[in-house]
Amino acid sequence: MPEQTASSGRTWRLWLALCVACSVVVGLVVSLLVLRSGANTTDVVLAGGGGFATSFALCLALPAAVRRLKRLS
C-alpha cells in the first residue's frame, strides 16, 4: 500500500470521526432547545435527529466542495 493512500485513508477516518462528533453535539443542542420549548418526546427526538442528519450531510459535503474549488483555481 503506498504511503499516500494510507495517509489519505487515515485522514478520511479522522474527518469522519470529527463529522460524527460535531453532528452529535448539534443534535444534542437542538434536542435540548426543543425540549425547553415544552415539546413532547417525539418532537424532541425528531428535531434532534434532523439536526444530526443535516449537520452530518453538510460535514460530508465539505471535503468534496474543497476539492472542487481547488480544481477550479
C-alpha positions as a printed NumPy array, in Angstrom:
array([[  0.   ,   0.   ,   0.   ],
       [  1.556,   3.34 ,  -0.986],
       [  2.265,   5.83 ,   1.76 ],
       [ -0.036,   8.473,   0.259],
       [ -3.021,   6.088,   0.177],
       [ -2.504,   5.023,   3.802],
       [ -2.223,   8.648,   4.889],
       [ -5.338,   9.703,   2.979],
       [ -7.315,   6.789,   4.485],
       [ -6.247,   7.853,   7.95 ],
       [ -7.194,  11.443,   7.198],
       [-10.625,  10.386,   5.946],
       [-11.29 ,   8.367,   9.11 ],
       [-10.266,  11.34 ,  11.255],
       [-12.536,  13.646,   9.221],
       [-15.412,  11.157,   9.579],
       [-14.898,  10.958,  13.352],
       [-14.928,  14.759,  13.591],
       [-18.104,  14.887,  11.497],
       [-19.848,  12.415,  13.784],
       [-18.713,  14.215,  16.941],
       [-19.793,  17.613,  15.647],
       [-23.122,  16.235,  14.434],
       [-23.822,  14.592,  17.794],
       [-23.217,  17.916,  19.55 ],
       [-25.529,  19.712,  17.109],
       [-28.206,  17.041,  17.558],
       [-27.992,  17.294,  21.346],
       [-28.181,  21.096,  21.309],
       [-31.215,  21.015,  19.007],
       [-32.863,  18.395,  21.231],
       [-32.272,  20.452,  24.352],
       [-33.628,  23.604,  22.742],
       [-36.778,  21.832,  21.569],
       [-37.182,  20.153,  24.96 ],
       [-37.   ,  23.532,  26.728],
       [-39.772,  24.822,  24.48 ],
       [-42.119,  22.282,  26.031],
       [-42.467,  19.869,  23.104],
       [-43.271,  16.208,  23.617],
       [-40.68 ,  13.427,  23.358],
       [-41.454,  12.522,  19.764],
       [-40.867,  16.075,  18.584],
       [-37.617,  16.277,  20.553],
       [-36.278,  13.054,  19.018],
       [-37.298,  14.067,  15.504],
       [-35.76 ,  17.534,  15.811],
       [-32.53 ,  16.143,  17.253],
       [-32.308,  13.531,  14.514],
       [-32.939,  16.162,  11.873],
       [-30.224,  18.383,  13.313],
       [-27.789,  15.475,  13.401],
       [-28.568,  14.376,   9.841],
       [-28.357,  17.889,   8.417],
       [-25.057,  18.743,  10.061],
       [-23.593,  15.343,   9.128],
       [-24.572,  15.834,   5.48 ],
       [-23.014,  19.304,   5.465],
       [-19.816,  17.961,   7.027],
       [-19.598,  15.219,   4.4  ],
       [-20.18 ,  17.697,   1.579],
       [-17.384,  19.995,   2.735],
       [-14.378,  17.91 ,   1.505],
       [-15.953,  17.482,  -1.932],
       [-16.554,  21.231,  -2.178],
       [-12.972,  21.992,  -1.174],
       [-11.632,  19.537,  -3.785],
       [-13.831,  21.143,  -6.442],
       [-12.647,  24.624,  -5.52 ],
       [ -9.005,  23.507,  -5.656],
       [ -9.525,  22.172,  -9.172],
       [-11.091,  25.448, -10.321],
       [ -8.19 ,  27.6  ,  -9.155]])
